[in-house]
Amino acid sequence: MKKLQDITQRIIALFLSSALGIITGSAIIAPELEMWKSAALAGFVAVAKVAETLAKASIDGTLTAEEINSAFGGKPSTTKKK
């Protein structure tokens, strides 16, 4: 359940950050395109890339924290185990 909550929160954050990042550029490059459409497209593409990576990583039946971090472009944890 913790993994699902973590992935869900990160997907929402990914969607928002991708959507917000494209709004300015699309307003300049394609002013005829409605902003919400370009934001939605950018968000969905970013989420689809992560979902594909997570699906590939979970083919073996397990999904580790490292695989989740890698799918979101994060760095692996550097905490040392005692």
mmCIF file of the N, C-alpha and C atoms, coordinates in Angstrom:
data_MODEL
# 
_entry.id   MODEL 
# 
loop_
_atom_site.group_PDB 
_atom_site.id 
_atom_site.type_symbol 
_atom_site.label_atom_id 
_atom_site.label_alt_id 
_atom_site.label_comp_id 
_atom_site.label_asym_id 
_atom_site.label_entity_id 
_atom_site.label_seq_id 
_atom_site.pdbx_PDB_ins_code 
_atom_site.Cartn_x 
_atom_site.Cartn_y 
_atom_site.Cartn_z 
_atom_site.occupancy 
_atom_site.B_iso_or_equiv 
_atom_site.pdbx_formal_charge 
_atom_site.auth_seq_id 
_atom_site.auth_comp_id 
_atom_site.auth_asym_id 
_atom_site.auth_atom_id 
_atom_site.pdbx_PDB_model_num 
ATOM 1   N N  . MET A 1 1  ? 0.823  -1.198  0.000   1.00 0.00 ? 1  MET A N  1 
ATOM 2   C CA . MET A 1 1  ? 0.000  0.000   0.000   1.00 0.00 ? 1  MET A CA 1 
ATOM 3   C C  . MET A 1 1  ? 0.861  1.253   0.000   1.00 0.00 ? 1  MET A C  1 
ATOM 4   N N  . LYS A 1 2  ? 1.989  1.198   0.726   1.00 0.00 ? 2  LYS A N  1 
ATOM 5   C CA . LYS A 1 2  ? 2.892  2.337   0.792   1.00 0.00 ? 2  LYS A CA 1 
ATOM 6   C C  . LYS A 1 2  ? 3.474  2.644   -0.586  1.00 0.00 ? 2  LYS A C  1 
ATOM 7   N N  . LYS A 1 3  ? 3.839  1.592   -1.343  1.00 0.00 ? 3  LYS A N  1 
ATOM 8   C CA . LYS A 1 3  ? 4.376  1.805   -2.688  1.00 0.00 ? 3  LYS A CA 1 
ATOM 9   C C  . LYS A 1 3  ? 3.337  2.450   -3.594  1.00 0.00 ? 3  LYS A C  1 
ATOM 10  N N  . LEU A 1 4  ? 2.099  1.991   -3.506  1.00 0.00 ? 4  LEU A N  1 
ATOM 11  C CA . LEU A 1 4  ? 1.034  2.549   -4.337  1.00 0.00 ? 4  LEU A CA 1 
ATOM 12  C C  . LEU A 1 4  ? 0.810  4.019   -4.025  1.00 0.00 ? 4  LEU A C  1 
ATOM 13  N N  . GLN A 1 5  ? 0.804  4.363   -2.753  1.00 0.00 ? 5  GLN A N  1 
ATOM 14  C CA . GLN A 1 5  ? 0.625  5.762   -2.351  1.00 0.00 ? 5  GLN A CA 1 
ATOM 15  C C  . GLN A 1 5  ? 1.795  6.615   -2.841  1.00 0.00 ? 5  GLN A C  1 
ATOM 16  N N  . ASP A 1 6  ? 3.005  6.101   -2.705  1.00 0.00 ? 6  ASP A N  1 
ATOM 17  C CA . ASP A 1 6  ? 4.197  6.821   -3.157  1.00 0.00 ? 6  ASP A CA 1 
ATOM 18  C C  . ASP A 1 6  ? 4.146  7.051   -4.668  1.00 0.00 ? 6  ASP A C  1 
ATOM 19  N N  . ILE A 1 7  ? 3.827  6.004   -5.420  1.00 0.00 ? 7  ILE A N  1 
ATOM 20  C CA . ILE A 1 7  ? 3.760  6.119   -6.878  1.00 0.00 ? 7  ILE A CA 1 
ATOM 21  C C  . ILE A 1 7  ? 2.661  7.085   -7.291  1.00 0.00 ? 7  ILE A C  1 
ATOM 22  N N  . THR A 1 8  ? 1.504  7.013   -6.664  1.00 0.00 ? 8  THR A N  1 
ATOM 23  C CA . THR A 1 8  ? 0.391  7.908   -6.993  1.00 0.00 ? 8  THR A CA 1 
ATOM 24  C C  . THR A 1 8  ? 0.753  9.365   -6.747  1.00 0.00 ? 8  THR A C  1 
ATOM 25  N N  . GLN A 1 9  ? 1.345  9.653   -5.609  1.00 0.00 ? 9  GLN A N  1 
ATOM 26  C CA . GLN A 1 9  ? 1.743  11.027  -5.309  1.00 0.00 ? 9  GLN A CA 1 
ATOM 27  C C  . GLN A 1 9  ? 2.781  11.527  -6.292  1.00 0.00 ? 9  GLN A C  1 
ATOM 28  N N  . ARG A 1 10 ? 3.714  10.684  -6.638  1.00 0.00 ? 10 ARG A N  1 
ATOM 29  C CA . ARG A 1 10 ? 4.768  11.097  -7.565  1.00 0.00 ? 10 ARG A CA 1 
ATOM 30  C C  . ARG A 1 10 ? 4.229  11.278  -8.980  1.00 0.00 ? 10 ARG A C  1 
ATOM 31  N N  . ILE A 1 11 ? 3.258  10.472  -9.391  1.00 0.00 ? 11 ILE A N  1 
ATOM 32  C CA . ILE A 1 11 ? 2.661  10.634  -10.715 1.00 0.00 ? 11 ILE A CA 1 
ATOM 33  C C  . ILE A 1 11 ? 1.904  11.957  -10.793 1.00 0.00 ? 11 ILE A C  1 
ATOM 34  N N  . ILE A 1 12 ? 1.190  12.308  -9.748  1.00 0.00 ? 12 ILE A N  1 
ATOM 35  C CA . ILE A 1 12 ? 0.482  13.597  -9.733  1.00 0.00 ? 12 ILE A CA 1 
ATOM 36  C C  . ILE A 1 12 ? 1.478  14.744  -9.824  1.00 0.00 ? 12 ILE A C  1 
ATOM 37  N N  . ALA A 1 13 ? 2.545  14.663  -9.061  1.00 0.00 ? 13 ALA A N  1 
ATOM 38  C CA . ALA A 1 13 ? 3.568  15.710  -9.113  1.00 0.00 ? 13 ALA A CA 1 
ATOM 39  C C  . ALA A 1 13 ? 4.233  15.767  -10.484 1.00 0.00 ? 13 ALA A C  1 
ATOM 40  N N  . LEU A 1 14 ? 4.493  14.629  -11.078 1.00 0.00 ? 14 LEU A N  1 
ATOM 41  C CA . LEU A 1 14 ? 5.082  14.566  -12.415 1.00 0.00 ? 14 LEU A CA 1 
ATOM 42  C C  . LEU A 1 14 ? 4.160  15.195  -13.447 1.00 0.00 ? 14 LEU A C  1 
ATOM 43  N N  . PHE A 1 15 ? 2.873  14.861  -13.369 1.00 0.00 ? 15 PHE A N  1 
ATOM 44  C CA . PHE A 1 15 ? 1.892  15.414  -14.301 1.00 0.00 ? 15 PHE A CA 1 
ATOM 45  C C  . PHE A 1 15 ? 1.871  16.939  -14.199 1.00 0.00 ? 15 PHE A C  1 
ATOM 46  N N  . LEU A 1 16 ? 1.788  17.441  -12.984 1.00 0.00 ? 16 LEU A N  1 
ATOM 47  C CA . LEU A 1 16 ? 1.716  18.890  -12.792 1.00 0.00 ? 16 LEU A CA 1 
ATOM 48  C C  . LEU A 1 16 ? 2.987  19.594  -13.249 1.00 0.00 ? 16 LEU A C  1 
ATOM 49  N N  . SER A 1 17 ? 4.135  19.047  -12.899 1.00 0.00 ? 17 SER A N  1 
ATOM 50  C CA . SER A 1 17 ? 5.382  19.710  -13.294 1.00 0.00 ? 17 SER A CA 1 
ATOM 51  C C  . SER A 1 17 ? 5.577  19.677  -14.807 1.00 0.00 ? 17 SER A C  1 
ATOM 52  N N  . SER A 1 18 ? 5.188  18.602  -15.452 1.00 0.00 ? 18 SER A N  1 
ATOM 53  C CA . SER A 1 18 ? 5.300  18.525  -16.910 1.00 0.00 ? 18 SER A CA 1 
ATOM 54  C C  . SER A 1 18 ? 4.309  19.458  -17.588 1.00 0.00 ? 18 SER A C  1 
ATOM 55  N N  . ALA A 1 19 ? 3.110  19.515  -17.059 1.00 0.00 ? 19 ALA A N  1 
ATOM 56  C CA . ALA A 1 19 ? 2.086  20.378  -17.649 1.00 0.00 ? 19 ALA A CA 1 
ATOM 57  C C  . ALA A 1 19 ? 2.450  21.851  -17.498 1.00 0.00 ? 19 ALA A C  1 
ATOM 58  N N  . LEU A 1 20 ? 2.921  22.230  -16.327 1.00 0.00 ? 20 LEU A N  1 
ATOM 59  C CA . LEU A 1 20 ? 3.277  23.630  -16.102 1.00 0.00 ? 20 LEU A CA 1 
ATOM 60  C C  . LEU A 1 20 ? 4.482  24.046  -16.935 1.00 0.00 ? 20 LEU A C  1 
ATOM 61  N N  . GLY A 1 21 ? 5.384  23.124  -17.158 1.00 0.00 ? 21 GLY A N  1 
ATOM 62  C CA . GLY A 1 21 ? 6.569  23.429  -17.941 1.00 0.00 ? 21 GLY A CA 1 
ATOM 63  C C  . GLY A 1 21 ? 6.282  23.701  -19.402 1.00 0.00 ? 21 GLY A C  1 
ATOM 64  N N  . ILE A 1 22 ? 5.217  23.165  -19.927 1.00 0.00 ? 22 ILE A N  1 
ATOM 65  C CA . ILE A 1 22 ? 4.920  23.306  -21.354 1.00 0.00 ? 22 ILE A CA 1 
ATOM 66  C C  . ILE A 1 22 ? 4.031  24.507  -21.661 1.00 0.00 ? 22 ILE A C  1 
ATOM 67  N N  . ILE A 1 23 ? 3.343  25.022  -20.669 1.00 0.00 ? 23 ILE A N  1 
ATOM 68  C CA . ILE A 1 23 ? 2.374  26.101  -20.906 1.00 0.00 ? 23 ILE A CA 1 
ATOM 69  C C  . ILE A 1 23 ? 3.013  27.313  -21.570 1.00 0.00 ? 23 ILE A C  1 
ATOM 70  N N  . THR A 1 24 ? 4.133  27.770  -21.064 1.00 0.00 ? 24 THR A N  1 
ATOM 71  C CA . THR A 1 24 ? 4.773  28.957  -21.628 1.00 0.00 ? 24 THR A CA 1 
ATOM 72  C C  . THR A 1 24 ? 5.233  28.715  -23.056 1.00 0.00 ? 24 THR A C  1 
ATOM 73  N N  . GLY A 1 25 ? 5.894  27.601  -23.264 1.00 0.00 ? 25 GLY A N  1 
ATOM 74  C CA . GLY A 1 25 ? 6.384  27.297  -24.606 1.00 0.00 ? 25 GLY A CA 1 
ATOM 75  C C  . GLY A 1 25 ? 5.277  27.145  -25.625 1.00 0.00 ? 25 GLY A C  1 
ATOM 76  N N  . SER A 1 26 ? 4.208  26.500  -25.245 1.00 0.00 ? 26 SER A N  1 
ATOM 77  C CA . SER A 1 26 ? 3.117  26.302  -26.205 1.00 0.00 ? 26 SER A CA 1 
ATOM 78  C C  . SER A 1 26 ? 2.393  27.606  -26.501 1.00 0.00 ? 26 SER A C  1 
ATOM 79  N N  . ALA A 1 27 ? 2.359  28.509  -25.547 1.00 0.00 ? 27 ALA A N  1 
ATOM 80  C CA . ALA A 1 27 ? 1.721  29.804  -25.792 1.00 0.00 ? 27 ALA A CA 1 
ATOM 81  C C  . ALA A 1 27 ? 2.504  30.592  -26.838 1.00 0.00 ? 27 ALA A C  1 
ATOM 82  N N  . ILE A 1 28 ? 3.807  30.403  -26.865 1.00 0.00 ? 28 ILE A N  1 
ATOM 83  C CA . ILE A 1 28 ? 4.644  31.115  -27.830 1.00 0.00 ? 28 ILE A CA 1 
ATOM 84  C C  . ILE A 1 28 ? 4.663  30.387  -29.176 1.00 0.00 ? 28 ILE A C  1 
ATOM 85  N N  . ILE A 1 29 ? 4.863  29.085  -29.154 1.00 0.00 ? 29 ILE A N  1 
ATOM 86  C CA . ILE A 1 29 ? 5.020  28.314  -30.390 1.00 0.00 ? 29 ILE A CA 1 
ATOM 87  C C  . ILE A 1 29 ? 3.697  28.061  -31.102 1.00 0.00 ? 29 ILE A C  1 
ATOM 88  N N  . ALA A 1 30 ? 2.653  27.726  -30.360 1.00 0.00 ? 30 ALA A N  1 
ATOM 89  C CA . ALA A 1 30 ? 1.357  27.391  -30.972 1.00 0.00 ? 30 ALA A CA 1 
ATOM 90  C C  . ALA A 1 30 ? 0.230  28.124  -30.247 1.00 0.00 ? 30 ALA A C  1 
ATOM 91  N N  . PRO A 1 31 ? 0.110  29.427  -30.469 1.00 0.00 ? 31 PRO A N  1 
ATOM 92  C CA . PRO A 1 31 ? -0.921 30.181  -29.748 1.00 0.00 ? 31 PRO A CA 1 
ATOM 93  C C  . PRO A 1 31 ? -2.351 29.743  -30.075 1.00 0.00 ? 31 PRO A C  1 
ATOM 94  N N  . GLU A 1 32 ? -2.542 29.071  -31.213 1.00 0.00 ? 32 GLU A N  1 
ATOM 95  C CA . GLU A 1 32 ? -3.889 28.606  -31.561 1.00 0.00 ? 32 GLU A CA 1 
ATOM 96  C C  . GLU A 1 32 ? -4.310 27.384  -30.754 1.00 0.00 ? 32 GLU A C  1 
ATOM 97  N N  . LEU A 1 33 ? -3.358 26.695  -30.140 1.00 0.00 ? 33 LEU A N  1 
ATOM 98  C CA . LEU A 1 33 ? -3.652 25.526  -29.320 1.00 0.00 ? 33 LEU A CA 1 
ATOM 99  C C  . LEU A 1 33 ? -4.054 25.983  -27.920 1.00 0.00 ? 33 LEU A C  1 
ATOM 100 N N  . GLU A 1 34 ? -5.184 25.469  -27.456 1.00 0.00 ? 34 GLU A N  1 
ATOM 101 C CA . GLU A 1 34 ? -5.645 25.847  -26.122 1.00 0.00 ? 34 GLU A CA 1 
ATOM 102 C C  . GLU A 1 34 ? -4.646 25.368  -25.075 1.00 0.00 ? 34 GLU A C  1 
ATOM 103 N N  . MET A 1 35 ? -4.415 26.216  -24.072 1.00 0.00 ? 35 MET A N  1 
ATOM 104 C CA . MET A 1 35 ? -3.399 25.906  -23.061 1.00 0.00 ? 35 MET A CA 1 
ATOM 105 C C  . MET A 1 35 ? -3.689 24.615  -22.317 1.00 0.00 ? 35 MET A C  1 
ATOM 106 N N  . TRP A 1 36 ? -4.937 24.372  -21.973 1.00 0.00 ? 36 TRP A N  1 
ATOM 107 C CA . TRP A 1 36 ? -5.242 23.169  -21.208 1.00 0.00 ? 36 TRP A CA 1 
ATOM 108 C C  . TRP A 1 36 ? -4.951 21.918  -22.022 1.00 0.00 ? 36 TRP A C  1 
ATOM 109 N N  . LYS A 1 37 ? -5.108 22.003  -23.344 1.00 0.00 ? 37 LYS A N  1 
ATOM 110 C CA . LYS A 1 37 ? -4.818 20.839  -24.185 1.00 0.00 ? 37 LYS A CA 1 
ATOM 111 C C  . LYS A 1 37 ? -3.319 20.547  -24.223 1.00 0.00 ? 37 LYS A C  1 
ATOM 112 N N  . SER A 1 38 ? -2.526 21.586  -24.363 1.00 0.00 ? 38 SER A N  1 
ATOM 113 C CA . SER A 1 38 ? -1.078 21.360  -24.404 1.00 0.00 ? 38 SER A CA 1 
ATOM 114 C C  . SER A 1 38 ? -0.569 20.892  -23.037 1.00 0.00 ? 38 SER A C  1 
ATOM 115 N N  . ALA A 1 39 ? -1.124 21.429  -21.960 1.00 0.00 ? 39 ALA A N  1 
ATOM 116 C CA . ALA A 1 39 ? -0.726 21.009  -20.613 1.00 0.00 ? 39 ALA A CA 1 
ATOM 117 C C  . ALA A 1 39 ? -1.127 19.553  -20.369 1.00 0.00 ? 39 ALA A C  1 
ATOM 118 N N  . ALA A 1 40 ? -2.328 19.188  -20.770 1.00 0.00 ? 40 ALA A N  1 
ATOM 119 C CA . ALA A 1 40 ? -2.798 17.815  -20.595 1.00 0.00 ? 40 ALA A CA 1 
ATOM 120 C C  . ALA A 1 40 ? -1.947 16.844  -21.407 1.00 0.00 ? 40 ALA A C  1 
ATOM 121 N N  . LEU A 1 41 ? -1.615 17.220  -22.629 1.00 0.00 ? 41 LEU A N  1 
ATOM 122 C CA . LEU A 1 41 ? -0.789 16.371  -23.477 1.00 0.00 ? 41 LEU A CA 1 
ATOM 123 C C  . LEU A 1 41 ? 0.585  16.144  -22.861 1.00 0.00 ? 41 LEU A C  1 
ATOM 124 N N  . ALA A 1 42 ? 1.209  17.201  -22.382 1.00 0.00 ? 42 ALA A N  1 
ATOM 125 C CA . ALA A 1 42 ? 2.526  17.075  -21.756 1.00 0.00 ? 42 ALA A CA 1 
ATOM 126 C C  . ALA A 1 42 ? 2.458  16.207  -20.505 1.00 0.00 ? 42 ALA A C  1 
ATOM 127 N N  . GLY A 1 43 ? 1.442  16.405  -19.694 1.00 0.00 ? 43 GLY A N  1 
ATOM 128 C CA . GLY A 1 43 ? 1.287  15.606  -18.479 1.00 0.00 ? 43 GLY A CA 1 
ATOM 129 C C  . GLY A 1 43 ? 1.065  14.134  -18.783 1.00 0.00 ? 43 GLY A C  1 
ATOM 130 N N  . PHE A 1 44 ? 0.201  13.852  -19.745 1.00 0.00 ? 44 PHE A N  1 
ATOM 131 C CA . PHE A 1 44 ? -0.081 12.463  -20.093 1.00 0.00 ? 44 PHE A CA 1 
ATOM 132 C C  . PHE A 1 44 ? 1.139  11.760  -20.686 1.00 0.00 ? 44 PHE A C  1 
ATOM 133 N N  . VAL A 1 45 ? 1.916  12.470  -21.500 1.00 0.00 ? 45 VAL A N  1 
ATOM 134 C CA . VAL A 1 45 ? 3.119  11.866  -22.078 1.00 0.00 ? 45 VAL A CA 1 
ATOM 135 C C  . VAL A 1 45 ? 4.121  11.523  -20.985 1.00 0.00 ? 45 VAL A C  1 
ATOM 136 N N  . ALA A 1 46 ? 4.322  12.423  -20.039 1.00 0.00 ? 46 ALA A N  1 
ATOM 137 C CA . ALA A 1 46 ? 5.262  12.172  -18.946 1.00 0.00 ? 46 ALA A CA 1 
ATOM 138 C C  . ALA A 1 46 ? 4.807  10.984  -18.092 1.00 0.00 ? 46 ALA A C  1 
ATOM 139 N N  . VAL A 1 47 ? 3.529  10.927  -17.786 1.00 0.00 ? 47 VAL A N  1 
ATOM 140 C CA . VAL A 1 47 ? 2.989  9.820   -16.984 1.00 0.00 ? 47 VAL A CA 1 
ATOM 141 C C  . VAL A 1 47 ? 3.096  8.503   -17.749 1.00 0.00 ? 47 VAL A C  1 
ATOM 142 N N  . ALA A 1 48 ? 2.851  8.533   -19.051 1.00 0.00 ? 48 ALA A N  1 
ATOM 143 C CA . ALA A 1 48 ? 2.937  7.316   -19.863 1.00 0.00 ? 48 ALA A CA 1 
ATOM 144 C C  . ALA A 1 48 ? 4.361  6.759   -19.877 1.00 0.00 ? 48 ALA A C  1 
ATOM 145 N N  . LYS A 1 49 ? 5.356  7.634   -19.950 1.00 0.00 ? 49 LYS A N  1 
ATOM 146 C CA . LYS A 1 49 ? 6.751  7.182   -19.931 1.00 0.00 ? 49 LYS A CA 1 
ATOM 147 C C  . LYS A 1 49 ? 7.076  6.481   -18.614 1.00 0.00 ? 49 LYS A C  1 
ATOM 148 N N  . VAL A 1 50 ? 6.637  7.067   -17.516 1.00 0.00 ? 50 VAL A N  1 
ATOM 149 C CA . VAL A 1 50 ? 6.896  6.466   -16.207 1.00 0.00 ? 50 VAL A CA 1 
ATOM 150 C C  . VAL A 1 50 ? 6.123  5.158   -16.057 1.00 0.00 ? 50 VAL A C  1 
ATOM 151 N N  . ALA A 1 51 ? 4.877  5.135   -16.490 1.00 0.00 ? 51 ALA A N  1 
ATOM 152 C CA . ALA A 1 51 ? 4.067  3.911   -16.393 1.00 0.00 ? 51 ALA A CA 1 
ATOM 153 C C  . ALA A 1 51 ? 4.704  2.783   -17.201 1.00 0.00 ? 51 ALA A C  1 
ATOM 154 N N  . GLU A 1 52 ? 5.237  3.106   -18.367 1.00 0.00 ? 52 GLU A N  1 
ATOM 155 C CA . GLU A 1 52 ? 5.906  2.089   -19.190 1.00 0.00 ? 52 GLU A CA 1 
ATOM 156 C C  . GLU A 1 52 ? 7.146  1.544   -18.476 1.00 0.00 ? 52 GLU A C  1 
ATOM 157 N N  . THR A 1 53 ? 7.925  2.427   -17.896 1.00 0.00 ? 53 THR A N  1 
ATOM 158 C CA . THR A 1 53 ? 9.131  2.000   -17.180 1.00 0.00 ? 53 THR A CA 1 
ATOM 159 C C  . THR A 1 53 ? 8.774  1.147   -15.966 1.00 0.00 ? 53 THR A C  1 
ATOM 160 N N  . LEU A 1 54 ? 7.742  1.545   -15.228 1.00 0.00 ? 54 LEU A N  1 
ATOM 161 C CA . LEU A 1 54 ? 7.309  0.757   -14.068 1.00 0.00 ? 54 LEU A CA 1 
ATOM 162 C C  . LEU A 1 54 ? 6.787  -0.614  -14.498 1.00 0.00 ? 54 LEU A C  1 
ATOM 163 N N  . ALA A 1 55 ? 6.056  -0.651  -15.604 1.00 0.00 ? 55 ALA A N  1 
ATOM 164 C CA . ALA A 1 55 ? 5.531  -1.927  -16.096 1.00 0.00 ? 55 ALA A CA 1 
ATOM 165 C C  . ALA A 1 55 ? 6.664  -2.867  -16.491 1.00 0.00 ? 55 ALA A C  1 
ATOM 166 N N  . LYS A 1 56 ? 7.668  -2.339  -17.171 1.00 0.00 ? 56 LYS A N  1 
ATOM 167 C CA . LYS A 1 56 ? 8.814  -3.163  -17.561 1.00 0.00 ? 56 LYS A CA 1 
ATOM 168 C C  . LYS A 1 56 ? 9.562  -3.673  -16.332 1.00 0.00 ? 56 LYS A C  1 
ATOM 169 N N  . ALA A 1 57 ? 9.696  -2.811  -15.333 1.00 0.00 ? 57 ALA A N  1 
ATOM 170 C CA . ALA A 1 57 ? 10.427 -3.200  -14.124 1.00 0.00 ? 57 ALA A CA 1 
ATOM 171 C C  . ALA A 1 57 ? 9.674  -4.237  -13.297 1.00 0.00 ? 57 ALA A C  1 
ATOM 172 N N  . SER A 1 58 ? 8.355  -4.266  -13.405 1.00 0.00 ? 58 SER A N  1 
ATOM 173 C CA . SER A 1 58 ? 7.568  -5.177  -12.571 1.00 0.00 ? 58 SER A CA 1 
ATOM 174 C C  . SER A 1 58 ? 7.226  -6.487  -13.272 1.00 0.00 ? 58 SER A C  1 
ATOM 175 N N  . ILE A 1 59 ? 7.826  -6.746  -14.413 1.00 0.00 ? 59 ILE A N  1 
ATOM 176 C CA . ILE A 1 59 ? 7.553  -7.988  -15.123 1.00 0.00 ? 59 ILE A CA 1 
ATOM 177 C C  . ILE A 1 59 ? 7.919  -9.211  -14.279 1.00 0.00 ? 59 ILE A C  1 
ATOM 178 N N  . ASP A 1 60 ? 8.958  -9.084  -13.469 1.00 0.00 ? 60 ASP A N  1 
ATOM 179 C CA . ASP A 1 60 ? 9.378  -10.212 -12.631 1.00 0.00 ? 60 ASP A CA 1 
ATOM 180 C C  . ASP A 1 60 ? 8.482  -10.415 -11.410 1.00 0.00 ? 60 ASP A C  1 
ATOM 181 N N  . GLY A 1 61 ? 7.504  -9.558  -11.222 1.00 0.00 ? 61 GLY A N  1 
ATOM 182 C CA . GLY A 1 61 ? 6.559  -9.722  -10.116 1.00 0.00 ? 61 GLY A CA 1 
ATOM 183 C C  . GLY A 1 61 ? 6.857  -8.867  -8.905  1.00 0.00 ? 61 GLY A C  1 
ATOM 184 N N  . THR A 1 62 ? 7.989  -8.204  -8.906  1.00 0.00 ? 62 THR A N  1 
ATOM 185 C CA . THR A 1 62 ? 8.326  -7.328  -7.784  1.00 0.00 ? 62 THR A CA 1 
ATOM 186 C C  . THR A 1 62 ? 8.731  -5.960  -8.318  1.00 0.00 ? 62 THR A C  1 
ATOM 187 N N  . LEU A 1 63 ? 8.534  -4.981  -7.493  1.00 0.00 ? 63 LEU A N  1 
ATOM 188 C CA . LEU A 1 63 ? 8.894  -3.612  -7.839  1.00 0.00 ? 63 LEU A CA 1 
ATOM 189 C C  . LEU A 1 63 ? 9.623  -3.019  -6.644  1.00 0.00 ? 63 LEU A C  1 
ATOM 190 N N  . THR A 1 64 ? 10.909 -2.823  -6.791  1.00 0.00 ? 64 THR A N  1 
ATOM 191 C CA . THR A 1 64 ? 11.724 -2.335  -5.680  1.00 0.00 ? 64 THR A CA 1 
ATOM 192 C C  . THR A 1 64 ? 11.708 -0.812  -5.632  1.00 0.00 ? 64 THR A C  1 
ATOM 193 N N  . ALA A 1 65 ? 12.131 -0.279  -4.510  1.00 0.00 ? 65 ALA A N  1 
ATOM 194 C CA . ALA A 1 65 ? 12.222 1.174   -4.352  1.00 0.00 ? 65 ALA A CA 1 
ATOM 195 C C  . ALA A 1 65 ? 13.201 1.766   -5.359  1.00 0.00 ? 65 ALA A C  1 
ATOM 196 N N  . GLU A 1 66 ? 14.271 1.050   -5.644  1.00 0.00 ? 66 GLU A N  1 
ATOM 197 C CA . GLU A 1 66 ? 15.250 1.523   -6.619  1.00 0.00 ? 66 GLU A CA 1 
ATOM 198 C C  . GLU A 1 66 ? 14.640 1.604   -8.016  1.00 0.00 ? 66 GLU A C  1 
ATOM 199 N N  . GLU A 1 67 ? 13.825 0.620   -8.370  1.00 0.00 ? 67 GLU A N  1 
ATOM 200 C CA . GLU A 1 67 ? 13.170 0.630   -9.681  1.00 0.00 ? 67 GLU A CA 1 
ATOM 201 C C  . GLU A 1 67 ? 12.170 1.779   -9.785  1.00 0.00 ? 67 GLU A C  1 
ATOM 202 N N  . ILE A 1 68 ? 11.466 2.040   -8.698  1.00 0.00 ? 68 ILE A N  1 
ATOM 203 C CA . ILE A 1 68 ? 10.518 3.148   -8.674  1.00 0.00 ? 68 ILE A CA 1 
ATOM 204 C C  . ILE A 1 68 ? 11.255 4.470   -8.826  1.00 0.00 ? 68 ILE A C  1 
ATOM 205 N N  . ASN A 1 69 ? 12.321 4.649   -8.056  1.00 0.00 ? 69 ASN A N  1 
ATOM 206 C CA . ASN A 1 69 ? 13.112 5.879   -8.159  1.00 0.00 ? 69 ASN A CA 1 
ATOM 207 C C  . ASN A 1 69 ? 13.689 6.052   -9.554  1.00 0.00 ? 69 ASN A C  1 
ATOM 208 N N  . SER A 1 70 ? 14.159 4.980   -10.135 1.00 0.00 ? 70 SER A N  1 
ATOM 209 C CA . SER A 1 70 ? 14.730 5.036   -11.479 1.00 0.00 ? 70 SER A CA 1 
ATOM 210 C C  . SER A 1 70 ? 13.671 5.434   -12.503 1.00 0.00 ? 70 SER A C  1 
ATOM 211 N N  . ALA A 1 71 ? 12.468 4.916   -12.362 1.00 0.00 ? 71 ALA A N  1 
ATOM 212 C CA . ALA A 1 71 ? 11.392 5.236   -13.303 1.00 0.00 ? 71 ALA A CA 1 
ATOM 213 C C  . ALA A 1 71 ? 11.042 6.722   -13.271 1.00 0.00 ? 71 ALA A C  1 
ATOM 214 N N  . PHE A 1 72 ? 11.143 7.316   -12.100 1.00 0.00 ? 72 PHE A N  1 
ATOM 215 C CA . PHE A 1 72 ? 10.834 8.733   -11.967 1.00 0.00 ? 72 PHE A CA 1 
ATOM 216 C C  . PHE A 1 72 ? 12.061 9.609   -12.196 1.00 0.00 ? 72 PHE A C  1 
ATOM 217 N N  . GLY A 1 73 ? 13.162 9.002   -12.560 1.00 0.00 ? 73 GLY A N  1 
ATOM 218 C CA . GLY A 1 73 ? 14.378 9.763   -12.812 1.00 0.00 ? 73 GLY A CA 1 
ATOM 219 C C  . GLY A 1 73 ? 15.123 10.143  -11.563 1.00 0.00 ? 73 GLY A C  1 
ATOM 220 N N  . GLY A 1 74 ? 14.768 9.513   -10.454 1.00 0.00 ? 74 GLY A N  1 
ATOM 221 C CA . GLY A 1 74 ? 15.418 9.817   -9.187  1.00 0.00 ? 74 GLY A CA 1 
ATOM 222 C C  . GLY A 1 74 ? 16.711 9.058   -9.019  1.00 0.00 ? 74 GLY A C  1 
ATOM 223 N N  . LYS A 1 75 ? 17.471 9.489   -8.067  1.00 0.00 ? 75 LYS A N  1 
ATOM 224 C CA . LYS A 1 75 ? 18.720 8.820   -7.755  1.00 0.00 ? 75 LYS A CA 1 
ATOM 225 C C  . LYS A 1 75 ? 18.458 7.755   -6.703  1.00 0.00 ? 75 LYS A C  1 
ATOM 226 N N  . PRO A 1 76 ? 19.181 6.655   -6.784  1.00 0.00 ? 76 PRO A N  1 
ATOM 227 C CA . PRO A 1 76 ? 18.999 5.621   -5.764  1.00 0.00 ? 76 PRO A CA 1 
ATOM 228 C C  . PRO A 1 76 ? 19.374 6.136   -4.380  1.00 0.00 ? 76 PRO A C  1 
ATOM 229 N N  . SER A 1 77 ? 18.763 5.551   -3.407  1.00 0.00 ? 77 SER A N  1 
ATOM 230 C CA . SER A 1 77 ? 19.024 5.943   -2.021  1.00 0.00 ? 77 SER A CA 1 
ATOM 231 C C  . SER A 1 77 ? 20.479 5.663   -1.657  1.00 0.00 ? 77 SER A C  1 
ATOM 232 N N  . THR A 1 78 ? 21.074 6.614   -0.943  1.00 0.00 ? 78 THR A N  1 
ATOM 233 C CA . THR A 1 78 ? 22.476 6.443   -0.559  1.00 0.00 ? 78 THR A CA 1 
ATOM 234 C C  . THR A 1 78 ? 22.612 6.192   0.942   1.00 0.00 ? 78 THR A C  1 
ATOM 235 N N  . THR A 1 79 ? 21.511 5.838   1.607   1.00 0.00 ? 79 THR A N  1 
ATOM 236 C CA . THR A 1 79 ? 21.583 5.568   3.035   1.00 0.00 ? 79 THR A CA 1 
ATOM 237 C C  . THR A 1 79 ? 22.299 4.242   3.242   1.00 0.00 ? 79 THR A C  1 
ATOM 238 N N  . LYS A 1 80 ? 23.167 4.228   4.217   1.00 0.00 ? 80 LYS A N  1 
ATOM 239 C CA . LYS A 1 80 ? 23.945 3.038   4.518   1.00 0.00 ? 80 LYS A CA 1 
ATOM 240 C C  . LYS A 1 80 ? 23.228 2.197   5.544   1.00 0.00 ? 80 LYS A C  1 
ATOM 241 N N  . LYS A 1 81 ? 23.203 0.892   5.298   1.00 0.00 ? 81 LYS A N  1 
ATOM 242 C CA . LYS A 1 81 ? 22.599 -0.026  6.254   1.00 0.00 ? 81 LYS A CA 1 
ATOM 243 C C  . LYS A 1 81 ? 23.653 -0.470  7.232   1.00 0.00 ? 81 LYS A C  1 
ATOM 244 N N  . LYS A 1 82 ? 23.249 -0.569  8.486   1.00 0.00 ? 82 LYS A N  1 
ATOM 245 C CA . LYS A 1 82 ? 24.196 -1.006  9.522   1.00 0.00 ? 82 LYS A CA 1 
ATOM 246 C C  . LYS A 1 82 ? 24.126 -2.484  9.701   1.00 0.00 ? 82 LYS A C  1 
# 
